[in-house]
């Protein structure tokens, strides 16, 4: 009989202990669920604030807010060209920088003729390193640079291990993807700080492509540089934005298996991206891309991949 009583006593102690542990786990689960729920609500609020609020407000006067001139590097590729055109629509004078002189001339003339703004261009190859910057500095000397768009970049044609990458390619990635953005910011910031206004936009492609350690590391550097620069100059009235587009260009939609809204034309993307100036220091720049980022953060990977196949 004593053995049975001891067994019952032990059973009650074990049951009480399990109950206490279940209560603890229930509290932990509730806190985790609440945290996830609040995170989702905050991200939804951020999406509305960033992509809907600017559309409801009166169109910003970029010239008055930032300055008369916009400088766009990588100005002949899809995003750079479209971004420059969108700024010209807003009345800003445009200085285009790239290595393709004939295309720069055509774009410059088209912007001047269509929008009645002043334009100029510099054909330089950032991969050549330090020697290209004196001519740029001289061109910028007397300009009221209000917006700098760092859009130049190079990428590997296929993934390679560090030891397999040619030395020339290593230096090209460093000069174009990293040094160009830093040096351009270094040249325009003194004037912006003096005038207490300005904006710097660093464009970093977030789409897949051929991933390797060099290009990924250069993106990470520019992302960190944008964050640190923003903390340094925000008190001077200068806005720094890291722009991280996904797939841009309708021609890519079929190859990525995406609906057209997830692969907007450069013109559509630029129109939305310019609206985010002054609202977010780090953004995809386009509402559908922000939805993609939202899904990747809060939904399981298998679910995102399944949706992507149907999209």
VOGU-3710 file (C-alpha; in Angstrom, 3 decimals, decimal comma):
1> xxxxxxxxxx> 0,000/0,000/0,000  2,841/2,332/0,873  4,378/1,633/-2,530  1,128/2,588/-4,272  0,917/5,837/-2,291  4,508/6,650/-3,174  3,779/6,011/-6,839  0,721/8,295/-6,745  2,741/10,992/-5,009  5,499/10,724/-7,627
11> xxxxxxxxxx> 2,920/10,813/-10,427  1,367/14,005/-9,025  4,789/15,674/-8,744  5,663/14,758/-12,319  2,260/15,963/-13,558  2,634/19,234/-11,649  6,141/19,727/-13,074  4,940/19,013/-16,631  2,054/21,427/-16,159  4,443/24,161/-15,016
21> xxxxxxxxxx> 6,676/23,528/-18,006  3,712/23,622/-20,372  2,627/26,948/-18,890  6,156/28,286/-19,423  6,230/27,057/-23,016  2,804/28,572/-23,626  4,054/31,955/-22,397  7,150/31,699/-24,595  5,010/30,759/-27,588  2,624/33,636/-26,964
31> xxxxxxxxxx> 5,501/36,114/-26,707  7,080/34,789/-29,913  3,757/34,969/-31,766  3,186/38,514/-30,501  6,663/39,532/-31,627  6,136/38,074/-35,090  2,720/39,693/-35,344  4,050/43,103/-34,326  6,885/42,715/-36,835  4,452/41,965/-39,651
41> xxxxxxxxxx> 2,235/44,897/-38,657  5,245/47,224/-38,567  6,413/46,074/-42,001  2,897/46,579/-43,400  2,857/50,081/-41,931  6,277/50,782/-43,454  5,075/49,612/-46,877  2,068/51,929/-46,706  4,116/54,866/-45,457  6,803/54,439/-48,112
51> xxxxxxxxxx> 4,818/53,545/-51,226  1,376/55,052/-50,689  1,955/58,184/-48,610  4,263/59,858/-51,204  1,575/59,358/-53,870  -0,979/61,186/-51,719  1,282/64,139/-51,005  1,940/67,044/-53,332  4,849/66,335/-55,653  8,128/67,404/-54,103
61> xxxxxxxxxx> 10,102/70,264/-55,626  13,443/68,474/-55,837  15,329/71,570/-56,991  14,199/73,591/-53,993  14,695/70,716/-51,587  18,065/69,408/-52,743  19,671/71,643/-55,384  19,813/72,470/-59,083  21,984/69,656/-60,430  21,789/65,875/-60,283
71> xxxxxxxxxx> 24,839/63,727/-61,024  24,150/60,189/-62,260  26,894/57,609/-62,738  26,280/54,502/-64,821  23,974/56,801/-66,760  23,608/54,685/-69,881  22,280/51,501/-68,289  18,572/50,912/-67,711  18,103/52,255/-64,183  20,654/55,066/-64,493
81> xxxxxxxxxx> 19,164/56,409/-67,711  15,570/56,177/-66,422  16,490/57,766/-63,086  18,201/60,659/-64,850  15,129/61,174/-67,029  12,818/61,169/-63,997  14,958/63,808/-62,284  14,943/65,880/-65,480  11,122/65,686/-65,473  11,275/67,267/-62,029
91> xxxxxxxxxx> 13,257/70,195/-63,447  16,745/69,212/-62,338  19,799/69,819/-64,501  21,602/66,554/-65,236  25,288/65,626/-65,348  25,732/62,150/-66,810  28,829/60,049/-66,134  29,763/56,825/-67,914  32,388/55,446/-70,290  30,169/55,312/-73,406
101> xxxxxxxxxx> 30,596/58,742/-74,971  28,248/58,354/-77,942  25,374/57,139/-75,767  26,022/59,871/-73,205  25,801/62,499/-75,938  22,508/61,107/-77,247  20,926/60,887/-73,784  22,153/64,353/-72,862  20,684/65,908/-76,010  17,387/64,048/-75,555
111> xxxxxxxxxx> 16,980/65,246/-71,962  17,807/68,824/-72,886  15,402/68,855/-75,825  12,525/67,077/-74,079  12,557/68,696/-70,648  14,305/72,017/-71,249  16,962/71,448/-68,593  20,703/71,987/-68,750  22,707/68,824/-69,303  26,327/67,807/-69,546
121> xxxxxxxxxx> 28,301/64,591/-69,497  31,720/63,171/-68,685  32,946/60,014/-70,370  35,238/58,301/-67,863  36,037/54,689/-67,125  35,963/54,170/-63,342  37,860/50,896/-63,723  41,003/52,940/-64,452  41,165/53,995/-60,831  42,379/57,183/-59,193
131> xxxxxxxxxx> 43,429/58,967/-62,372  39,857/59,600/-63,615  38,745/61,782/-60,710  40,573/65,102/-61,345  38,492/65,727/-64,491  35,277/64,915/-62,612  36,262/67,179/-59,731  36,926/70,030/-62,141  33,506/69,581/-63,775  31,772/69,579/-60,382
141> xxxxxxxxxx> 33,622/72,622/-59,074  30,959/75,249/-59,793  27,837/73,070/-59,800  25,133/73,164/-57,141  24,963/69,368/-56,861  21,737/68,480/-55,089  21,476/64,758/-55,829  24,189/62,195/-56,502  23,087/58,812/-57,875  25,845/56,214/-57,621
151> xxxxxxxxxx> 24,641/53,637/-60,122  27,824/52,338/-61,698  28,712/48,692/-61,181  30,255/45,573/-62,718  29,434/41,932/-62,067  31,026/38,584/-62,736  29,815/36,676/-65,762  29,837/33,439/-63,734  30,680/32,480/-60,119  34,388/32,043/-59,435
161> xxxxxxxxxx> 36,514/31,293/-56,405  38,705/34,174/-55,269  41,894/32,470/-56,443  40,380/31,914/-59,907  39,453/35,553/-60,547  41,986/37,404/-62,745  43,772/40,198/-60,923  42,493/42,788/-63,416  38,914/41,741/-62,646  39,512/42,045/-58,905
171> xxxxxxxxxx> 40,722/45,623/-59,302  37,863/46,429/-61,682  35,307/45,345/-59,070  37,060/47,366/-56,374  37,418/50,496/-58,525  33,919/50,435/-60,024  31,715/48,925/-57,314  33,384/50,435/-54,263  35,831/53,258/-54,942  33,629/55,093/-57,467
181> xxxxxxxxxx> 30,750/55,558/-55,005  33,052/56,587/-52,169  35,026/59,059/-54,274  31,921/60,609/-55,841  30,437/61,125/-52,377  33,757/62,509/-51,191  33,673/65,140/-53,956  30,076/66,333/-53,608  29,670/66,242/-49,823  31,635/69,430/-48,968
191> xxxxxxxxxx> 29,292/71,529/-51,123  26,205/69,769/-49,761  27,318/70,326/-46,175  28,006/73,968/-46,906  24,510/74,427/-48,378  22,890/72,213/-45,670  20,990/70,156/-48,241  21,475/67,309/-50,690  20,843/63,622/-51,293  23,086/60,665/-52,135
201> xxxxxxxxxx> 21,530/57,513/-53,609  23,645/54,358/-53,738  22,118/51,728/-56,041  22,819/48,100/-55,142  21,118/45,393/-57,164  19,396/42,875/-54,867  18,465/40,474/-57,665  20,147/37,109/-57,924  22,407/36,849/-60,942  25,834/35,226/-60,794
211> xxxxxxxxxx> 26,848/35,351/-57,152  30,447/35,242/-56,017  32,422/36,518/-53,067  33,812/39,601/-54,842  30,572/41,132/-56,099  28,631/40,132/-52,971  31,300/41,682/-50,787  31,236/44,905/-52,827  27,445/45,117/-52,338  27,848/44,554/-48,607
221> xxxxxxxxxx> 30,493/47,282/-48,453  28,289/49,810/-50,227  25,343/48,911/-47,986  27,420/49,463/-44,844  28,946/52,619/-46,311  25,447/54,007/-46,945  24,382/53,356/-43,346  27,496/54,898/-41,845  27,432/57,882/-44,179  23,785/58,551/-43,318
231> xxxxxxxxxx> 24,625/58,689/-39,610  27,509/61,084/-40,313  25,727/63,646/-42,494  22,047/63,542/-41,510  22,591/66,384/-39,020  23,788/68,518/-41,965  20,476/68,126/-43,798  21,818/65,516/-46,249  19,726/62,458/-47,051  21,510/59,175/-47,882
241> xxxxxxxxxx> 19,594/56,292/-49,413  20,580/52,722/-50,241  18,417/51,651/-53,189  18,160/47,861/-53,632  16,073/46,976/-56,713  15,141/43,431/-57,632  14,384/42,517/-61,267  13,958/45,628/-63,452  13,095/45,497/-67,151  10,040/43,862/-68,714
251> xxxxxxxxxx> 12,224/41,740/-70,994  13,424/39,768/-67,953  9,938/38,839/-66,752  9,625/35,602/-68,712  13,110/34,372/-67,846  12,489/34,916/-64,130  8,962/33,507/-64,280  7,563/36,758/-62,898  4,440/38,748/-63,474  5,146/42,084/-65,231
261> xxxxxxxxxx> 4,444/44,012/-62,024  7,423/42,274/-60,368  9,708/43,198/-63,280  8,750/46,814/-64,074  10,247/48,789/-66,920  13,157/51,047/-65,924  10,903/54,081/-66,406  8,218/52,751/-64,060  10,820/51,715/-61,511  12,561/55,106/-61,577
271> xxxxxxxxxx> 9,267/56,964/-61,131  8,526/55,024/-57,961  12,112/55,132/-56,699  12,351/58,923/-56,939  9,191/59,212/-54,835  10,956/57,440/-51,963  13,599/60,180/-51,693  13,421/61,635/-48,201  11,202/58,817/-46,900  13,464/55,788/-46,481
281> xxxxxxxxxx> 17,218/55,389/-46,098  17,088/51,792/-47,311  14,443/50,582/-49,753  13,833/48,494/-52,847  12,309/51,645/-54,365  9,280/49,872/-55,837  6,165/48,544/-54,107  6,157/45,080/-55,725  9,821/44,590/-54,885  9,055/45,565/-51,292
291> xxxxxxxxxx> 6,333/42,896/-51,279  8,910/40,371/-52,466  11,244/41,398/-49,662  8,365/41,241/-47,162  7,505/37,709/-48,296  11,115/36,547/-48,046  11,287/37,797/-44,456  8,017/36,445/-43,096  7,117/33,381/-45,172  8,948/30,038/-45,442
301> xxxxxxxxxx> 11,347/29,685/-48,331  9,409/26,816/-49,920  6,271/28,960/-49,997  8,075/31,897/-51,660  9,578/29,553/-54,278  6,154/28,011/-54,988  4,551/31,415/-55,428  7,443/32,457/-57,666  6,840/29,513/-60,004  3,180/30,418/-60,408
311> x> 3,915/34,146/-60,738
//
